[in-house]
Structure formats: C-alpha cells, structure tokens
Amino acid sequence: MTSSAPLRVGEQRPGGRAARVRAAVLAATTDLLDEHGYDGFTYDDVARRAGVHKTTVYRRWPAKPELVADALDLHSQTHVPIPDTGSLHDDLVALGQSVTANISSVGGARRSVSIVAAAAYSEELADAVHSFMRRRVALAEPIVRRAVARGELPANVDPSAIIETVVGPLWFRFLLTGETSDGDVVDALANLVEHGAVADLPSRTPVIHAPAPVSLPIVGVVQRFPVHRVFCVGRNYAEHAIEMGHDPEREPPFFFEKSPSCIVQPGDDFAYPPRTADVHHEIELVVAIGSGGASLSGENALDHVYGYVVGLDMTRRDLQSAAKDAGRPWTVGKSFDGAAPMSAVVPADNSGHPSSGAIALDVNGRPCQRGDLAQMIWSPAEIVAELSTYVRLAPGDLIMTGTPAGVGPVSPGDRLHGWIDGVADVDVTVTEPTH
C-alpha cells in the first residue's frame, strides 16, 4: 500500500494521535482492498474497521494511486448532458437529476471517495483532481450564459458557484453517505440558486479580457500541452560559450525566462522584431514538465518530464549585448513577440529521454548549427533538478536547455530548418516586421 505525507493542518508529533488514526485508517483500507477489491467498501466500512468516525476517515483517507487513477479515469469517461429547457430553475433541476443519475449508474462509483481525499495527500494527484473539477465546472457555463441573456442571473456570476451550489452537494452527499439525492433535494438546491443566493456568491468575471492561455499541440494526442512558464539555460554547450567569449568550464547553470506569449506555434512564421538589427537563431532541446516539485534529485528528475520539444531561442543579440555591457537584465533581448518558435510536444513515451543525438539548424539550406546533445555541460536531468531548487516546478513549465555553436543572424525571407535526432523538426520562415 502506497501512502503519501498526511494533510498538513499543523505540526504533528511522531506517534501522536493523528499518526495513530491515520495508521489505523491505512490498515483498514489495505485490509478491505485485499478482501473486497476496489468496489467493495465505503467510508462506513473503513470507519468501523478502524474504530473511528467516518468524518475522520474522510480527513485521513490514504491516497492509493491505483485507486485514484481508476476513479479519475472512470469519471473522465462519464457524460452528463447539459440541459436547455428555457428556464434557469428547470435547467438546474435537470442538471441535478442528470448528475444524480450519473452517480447511480456509474459502475464502481464508490471509488470516487478517493478523489477528494487524494488532493490532501499528493500534489500530483491534486493537479489531476483540479483538472477533473474544471471539467465539471464547464457543465454550468452554458446554463449561466443563457440565464444571463434571459436576465435570470447577474452578468458577473461565476459558473463555478453554480456547480458548488447544485452539483457539489449532490456529489458530497454520495461521498459521505453512499446515498443519491431525491428530487426534493435537487429542487431545493435549484431554488437556492434561483431565488437570490447566487447574488451573494463570488464573482470571478475579469474587468478586462486577457489573451487566451498559450498551449502547444502534442504528437499523437488530441489534447494540447498548456504552457505555464518558459525557463532558459545560458551557455550550456562549451563551444557556444567560447564563441560568445566565455569560459566553457563547468559552472552552475544560470537561468532566465521568456514569456509564454513569445511562443510561435508549429508552422507559423517568425516576424522580424522591432528595435534591432541583429536577430540570431539558437536551436535548443526543450524539456516539457508534466508534474511539479521542488528540490528534486537528479536521479528522479526525469520522472517529472512529460516530453520534449525542439525550440528556437530567437535573440535580439545587439540588445542582449548592450544589456550585458550595462549589467542589466536581458529581458528585451530574449523575451519579445515571436522569440520562441516551437515544434509540437513529443511525449517521452515516444522519444524516451534523449541524452545524445544530433542537434542542428540550417538557414536557407546552409548548415549553421551542428552539435550533439551529449555535448551539454549540464544534462536535462541535472538542469531540472537544479532549477527546482530555485522555484517549485509546475506542470506546463518548459525548460530550454541551451544551444550548440554556430548561432548567427537571420533576415526577412530566411527559411530556418532545425531538428534533433529522435525528437522532432522545427521549420520557420522569417517575415518582414509587422510593426
């Protein structure tokens, strides 16, 4: 039985009551899993076996990864139709009835008890739980939009508030008691929303509309990879360090960032940026983080990697050099519109974790950059581990791992073709400035 650290609601003395209760719940869960399998026990069963109240079980339920993964997969496959009755109250009643029917009909639904508890015990599982809940919140969005258009709800109502008021209680009643809700309960919840309670619920309507979050396509997968942050490593190939006038000795890696908005989607052009006369190409292996963590060890750092990307660290070299000379940050030289053309994400399940292989870039068919991943001063695993000591890495982070020698200028009309053996290719055309 695998268990993670307990929920941190305060410091707990080793061997104290909290530890003994959790140990009892863990032992009871293990026994019941062995005796009945995933579907054969409830909160009450565990509580009786452990000799504690069922609400204590809810707080101390150990997160068994296989159980939670099963439950998340189960719920991701369920379908709750979105009603359109022409009335807010009737829409909410129909939604509640659908959720109740869904709870009743899903095979092995008692596995869902592990979902809520998992978030308290495992950061990685919490990410999956939050993703699951976001999908559930999406159920309410069409209902809210139609109700706002009919004047039944204020324009700033938060769709998640509807889920928390109607759908949430239905699920939690089932999780805690094993019972589904009858029509009266559903109707009462719908009335709660319709008759003014929603006016007191929090609003998350923004005062402005920001650009949509950045994401990248994934090879062989319908879903996209959401980009959280883009980190970059400086001078990670000895020959490139030399050509830039630096000592190639192995020193701790240093990091800087590009904004996710710098990303150019696969197949899109790179518009020559303003305020520069010297833009350089730098081809790089990019690590795509799939699960977060801090102070990771080099031995398990790659366990947190979802996949890899071939990227270009486009650089306004004249602005970067001026910033260096003045002892200022490199931001305007490295982070600007279009500064990070990318390939699609290649899952590590497809590419493995590359540690060697050609990394190269041609400009108009002319060889420019040539290197091998084995020439990195710091390996991807070491880079991930080192960066995680400065910031807590999160799913969606990208880490550009440095470029080999041969960097050089580009001009409008140039065609760039880069590749890393066993990973992917990236193709970009440089176009005239857009502003």
C-alpha positions in Angstrom: 0.0 0.0 0.0 1.5 3.3 -1.1 0.9 6.4 1.1 2.0 10.0 1.0 2.6 12.5 3.7 -0.5 13.4 5.8 -2.5 16.5 5.3 -0.7 19.4 6.9 -3.2 21.1 9.2 -0.5 21.8 11.8 2.6 20.2 13.1 2.1 16.6 14.2 4.2 14.8 16.7 5.6 11.4 15.5 3.5 8.8 17.2 0.7 11.2 18.2 -3.0 10.6 17.9 -3.2 11.9 14.3 -0.5 9.4 13.3 -2.2 6.5 15.1 -5.6 7.4 13.5 -4.0 7.6 10.0 -2.2 4.3 10.5 -5.5 2.7 11.6 -7.3 4.0 8.5 -4.5 2.9 6.3 -4.5 -0.6 7.7 -8.3 -0.8 7.4 -8.2 0.4 3.8 -5.5 -2.1 3.0 -7.5 -5.0 4.5 -10.7 -4.0 2.8 -9.0 -3.7 -0.6 -7.5 -7.1 -0.2 -10.9 -8.6 0.9 -13.3 -6.8 -1.5 -11.3 -5.1 -4.3 -11.9 -1.5 -5.4 -15.7 -1.6 -5.3 -16.5 -3.4 -2.2 -16.2 -0.9 0.7 -17.4 2.5 1.8 -16.4 5.2 4.3 -18.6 3.5 6.9 -16.8 0.2 6.3 -13.4 1.7 6.8 -14.6 3.7 9.9 -15.9 0.5 11.6 -12.8 -1.4 10.8 -10.5 1.4 12.0 -12.7 2.2 15.1 -13.1 5.9 14.2 -15.9 8.2 13.0 -16.5 8.3 9.2 -15.7 12.0 9.0 -12.3 11.1 10.4 -11.9 8.6 7.6 -12.8 11.3 5.2 -9.9 13.5 6.6 -7.4 10.7 6.9 -8.1 8.6 3.9 -4.8 7.4 2.4 -4.3 8.1 -1.3 -3.8 4.8 -3.1 -2.5 5.9 -6.5 -4.0 2.9 -8.4 -7.4 3.6 -6.8 -7.3 7.3 -7.5 -6.2 6.8 -11.1 -9.0 4.3 -11.6 -11.5 6.8 -10.2 -10.3 9.7 -12.3 -10.4 7.6 -15.4 -13.9 6.4 -14.5 -15.2 10.0 -14.1 -13.4 11.2 -17.2 -15.5 8.8 -19.2 -18.8 9.7 -17.8 -21.2 12.0 -19.6 -23.6 14.5 -18.0 -25.8 16.1 -20.7 -26.2 19.9 -20.5 -29.9 20.8 -20.4 -31.6 23.6 -22.3 -35.2 23.9 -21.0 -35.5 27.7 -21.4 -35.7 28.2 -17.7 -32.9 28.6 -15.2 -34.8 26.6 -12.5 -35.7 23.8 -14.9 -32.1 23.7 -16.3 -30.7 23.4 -12.8 -33.2 20.7 -11.8 -32.4 18.8 -15.0 -28.6 19.1 -14.4 -29.0 17.9 -10.8 -31.1 15.0 -11.9 -28.5 14.1 -14.6 -25.7 14.2 -12.0 -27.7 12.1 -9.6 -28.5 9.5 -12.4 -24.8 9.6 -13.3 -23.8 8.8 -9.7 -26.3 6.0 -9.6 -25.4 4.4 -12.9 -21.6 4.6 -12.9 -20.1 1.2 -12.3 -17.9 1.1 -9.2 -18.9 4.7 -8.3 -17.8 4.2 -4.7 -14.2 4.6 -6.0 -14.9 8.3 -6.1 -14.4 8.6 -2.4 -10.7 8.5 -3.1 -10.7 11.5 -5.4 -11.4 14.2 -2.7 -9.0 12.7 -0.2 -6.3 12.3 -2.8 -5.9 16.1 -3.1 -4.9 16.3 0.6 -2.1 13.8 0.2 -0.5 14.1 -3.2 0.4 17.2 -5.1 0.4 15.3 -8.4 -3.0 13.8 -7.7 -4.3 17.2 -6.7 -3.4 18.5 -10.2 -5.5 15.7 -11.7 -8.3 16.4 -9.3 -8.4 20.1 -10.1 -8.4 19.3 -13.8 -11.4 17.0 -13.2 -13.2 19.7 -11.3 -12.6 22.3 -14.0 -14.3 19.9 -16.5 -17.3 19.7 -14.1 -17.5 23.5 -13.8 -17.7 23.7 -17.6 -21.1 22.0 -17.2 -22.6 25.1 -15.7 -21.2 27.6 -18.2 -23.8 27.3 -21.0 -26.6 27.3 -18.3 -25.2 30.5 -16.9 -24.7 32.2 -20.3 -28.3 31.5 -21.2 -29.7 32.6 -17.8 -27.7 35.9 -18.0 -29.1 36.5 -21.5 -32.6 36.0 -20.2 -32.0 38.3 -17.2 -32.3 35.5 -14.7 -28.8 35.9 -13.3 -26.4 38.9 -12.9 -23.9 39.2 -15.7 -20.9 38.7 -13.3 -22.0 35.4 -11.8 -19.2 32.8 -11.6 -20.2 29.4 -13.2 -18.2 27.5 -10.6 -20.6 28.9 -8.0 -23.4 27.1 -9.7 -21.5 23.8 -9.5 -20.7 24.4 -5.9 -24.3 25.2 -5.0 -26.0 22.4 -7.1 -23.7 19.7 -8.2 -21.2 19.8 -5.3 -23.7 18.9 -2.6 -25.1 16.0 -4.7 -21.6 14.5 -5.0 -20.6 15.1 -1.4 -23.8 13.6 -0.1 -23.0 10.5 -2.1 -19.3 10.5 -1.0 -20.1 10.8 2.7 -23.3 8.6 2.9 -23.3 6.5 -0.2 -26.8 7.8 -0.9 -28.0 9.6 -4.0 -30.3 12.6 -3.7 -34.0 12.6 -4.4 -36.0 15.2 -6.4 -36.8 17.3 -3.4 -33.1 17.8 -2.6 -32.3 18.7 -6.2 -35.3 21.1 -6.4 -34.3 22.8 -3.2 -30.7 23.4 -4.5 -32.1 24.8 -7.7 -34.3 27.2 -5.7 -31.3 28.3 -3.7 -29.6 29.5 -6.8 -32.7 31.0 -8.5 -34.0 33.0 -5.6 -31.2 35.3 -4.7 -28.5 33.2 -3.0 -26.4 33.4 -6.2 -26.2 37.1 -5.8 -24.0 36.6 -2.7 -21.7 34.1 -4.4 -18.2 35.2 -5.5 -17.7 36.6 -9.0 -14.5 36.0 -11.0 -15.6 38.0 -14.0 -12.5 39.9 -15.1 -12.5 43.6 -15.6 -10.6 43.1 -18.8 -10.2 40.1 -21.2 -6.7 38.8 -21.3 -5.3 36.7 -24.2 -6.1 33.0 -24.1 -3.6 30.8 -22.3 -0.8 29.5 -24.5 -0.6 25.8 -25.4 1.2 23.5 -27.8 0.0 20.5 -29.8 1.1 17.1 -28.7 2.2 14.4 -31.2 -0.4 11.6 -31.3 -2.7 13.2 -28.7 -5.9 15.2 -29.2 -5.3 17.3 -26.1 -2.8 20.2 -26.0 0.0 20.9 -23.6 -0.7 24.0 -21.5 2.3 26.3 -21.2 2.9 27.7 -17.7 6.3 29.3 -17.8 9.3 29.2 -20.1 12.8 28.9 -18.5 16.0 29.1 -20.4 19.6 27.9 -19.5 22.5 30.0 -20.6 25.8 28.8 -22.0 25.2 25.0 -21.7 27.4 23.9 -24.7 31.2 24.5 -24.3 31.8 25.6 -28.0 28.9 28.1 -27.9 30.2 29.5 -24.6 33.6 30.0 -26.4 32.1 31.6 -29.4 30.2 34.1 -27.1 33.5 34.9 -25.4 33.0 33.0 -22.1 34.9 30.3 -20.2 33.5 26.9 -21.0 34.4 25.4 -17.7 31.5 23.6 -15.9 30.0 26.2 -13.6 26.5 26.0 -12.0 23.9 26.7 -14.7 22.2 30.1 -14.7 18.6 30.7 -15.8 16.4 33.4 -17.4 12.9 33.4 -18.6 10.9 34.1 -21.7 7.2 34.9 -21.5 4.9 32.1 -22.8 3.5 34.7 -25.1 6.8 34.5 -27.0 5.9 31.1 -28.4 5.3 30.7 -32.1 3.1 27.8 -32.9 4.4 25.0 -35.2 4.1 26.0 -38.8 3.7 29.8 -38.1 6.1 32.4 -39.3 8.6 34.5 -37.2 8.1 38.2 -37.8 11.4 40.1 -37.6 11.1 42.1 -34.3 11.4 45.9 -33.9 14.3 47.9 -32.3 17.0 45.5 -33.5 19.3 45.0 -36.5 20.9 41.7 -35.3 18.5 38.8 -34.6 20.1 35.4 -34.0 18.9 31.8 -34.2 19.6 29.4 -31.3 18.2 25.8 -31.6 17.6 24.0 -28.3 16.1 20.9 -26.8 13.2 21.9 -24.7 12.0 19.9 -21.6 8.2 19.9 -21.0 7.4 19.3 -17.3 4.5 17.1 -16.6 4.4 17.0 -12.8 5.6 19.6 -10.4 8.0 19.5 -7.5 10.8 21.3 -5.6 14.3 20.3 -4.7 14.2 17.3 -7.0 17.1 14.9 -7.1 18.9 14.2 -10.3 18.0 10.6 -10.0 14.2 11.1 -10.3 14.1 14.5 -12.1 13.2 12.9 -15.4 10.1 11.2 -13.8 8.6 14.7 -13.8 9.2 15.2 -17.6 6.2 14.8 -19.9 8.0 15.1 -23.1 10.3 17.2 -25.3 10.1 20.0 -27.9 12.5 21.4 -30.4 12.6 25.1 -29.9 14.4 28.2 -31.2 15.6 30.8 -28.7 15.5 33.8 -31.1 17.6 36.6 -29.7 18.0 40.3 -30.3 21.8 40.0 -30.0 22.5 43.7 -30.2 20.1 44.4 -27.3 21.3 41.5 -25.3 25.0 42.6 -25.7 24.1 46.2 -24.7 22.3 44.9 -21.6 25.3 42.7 -20.7 27.7 45.6 -21.1 25.5 47.8 -18.8 25.0 45.0 -16.3 21.3 45.0 -16.9 18.8 42.1 -17.4 18.5 40.5 -20.8 14.7 40.8 -21.0 14.3 42.9 -24.1 17.0 40.8 -25.9 15.4 37.4 -25.1 11.7 37.9 -24.4 9.7 39.5 -27.2 6.9 38.7 -29.6 7.8 35.5 -31.5 11.0 34.9 -29.6 10.3 31.1 -29.1 9.2 29.2 -32.2 8.4 25.6 -31.1 7.6 22.2 -32.5 4.8 20.1 -31.2 5.4 18.3 -27.9 6.7 14.8 -28.3 5.8 12.6 -25.2 8.7 10.9 -23.5 6.8 7.7 -24.1 7.6 8.1 -27.8 11.1 9.7 -27.7 12.5 8.4 -24.5 14.7 10.8 -22.6 17.4 11.8 -25.1 20.9 12.2 -23.8 22.7 12.1 -27.2 21.9 12.7 -30.8 22.4 15.4 -33.4 21.0 18.8 -32.8 21.3 21.0 -35.9 19.9 24.0 -37.8 20.1 25.1 -41.4 19.3 28.6 -42.8 18.1 28.5 -46.4 19.6 25.0 -46.7 23.0 26.1 -45.5 24.4 24.3 -42.4 24.8 26.7 -39.5 24.5 24.9 -36.1 25.8 21.4 -35.6 26.1 19.7 -32.3 25.2 16.7 -30.2 23.0 16.5 -27.0 25.9 14.6 -25.4 27.9 17.9 -25.5 25.7 19.6 -23.0 27.6 20.8 -19.9 24.6 20.1 -17.8 22.2 17.2 -18.7 18.4 17.7 -18.8 18.1 15.8 -15.5 20.6 18.0 -13.8 19.0 21.1 -15.2 15.6 20.1 -14.0 17.0 19.2 -10.5 19.0 22.5 -10.3 16.1 24.7 -11.4 13.8 23.0 -8.9 16.0 24.3 -6.1 15.2 27.9 -7.1 11.5 27.6 -7.9 8.8 24.9 -7.5 8.4 23.5 -10.9 4.8 23.1 -12.1 3.0 21.1 -14.8 3.3 23.1 -18.1 6.7 24.5 -17.4 9.1 24.5 -20.4 12.9 24.5 -20.0 15.1 25.4 -22.9 18.4 23.7 -22.3 20.9 25.7 -24.3 22.3 25.8 -27.8 25.3 24.4 -29.6 27.8 26.5 -31.5 27.0 28.1 -34.8 24.5 30.7 -33.8 24.1 33.5 -36.3 21.9 36.3 -37.8 18.6 35.9 -39.7 16.9 38.3 -42.1 13.4 38.6 -43.6 12.9 35.9 -46.2 15.2 33.3 -44.5 13.9 29.8 -44.0 15.1 28.0 -40.9 15.0 24.2 -40.5 16.1 22.7 -37.3 16.0 19.2 -35.9 17.1 16.9 -33.0 17.5 13.3 -33.9 14.8 11.1 -32.3 12.8 14.1 -31.2 11.3 16.4 -33.8 11.9 19.1 -36.5 11.0 22.8 -36.4 10.5 24.9 -39.6 10.2 28.7 -39.5 10.1 31.4 -42.2 11.3 34.9 -41.2 8.9 37.6 -42.4 9.1 41.4 -42.6 8.4 43.3 -39.3 4.7 43.8 -38.5 5.3 47.0 -36.5 
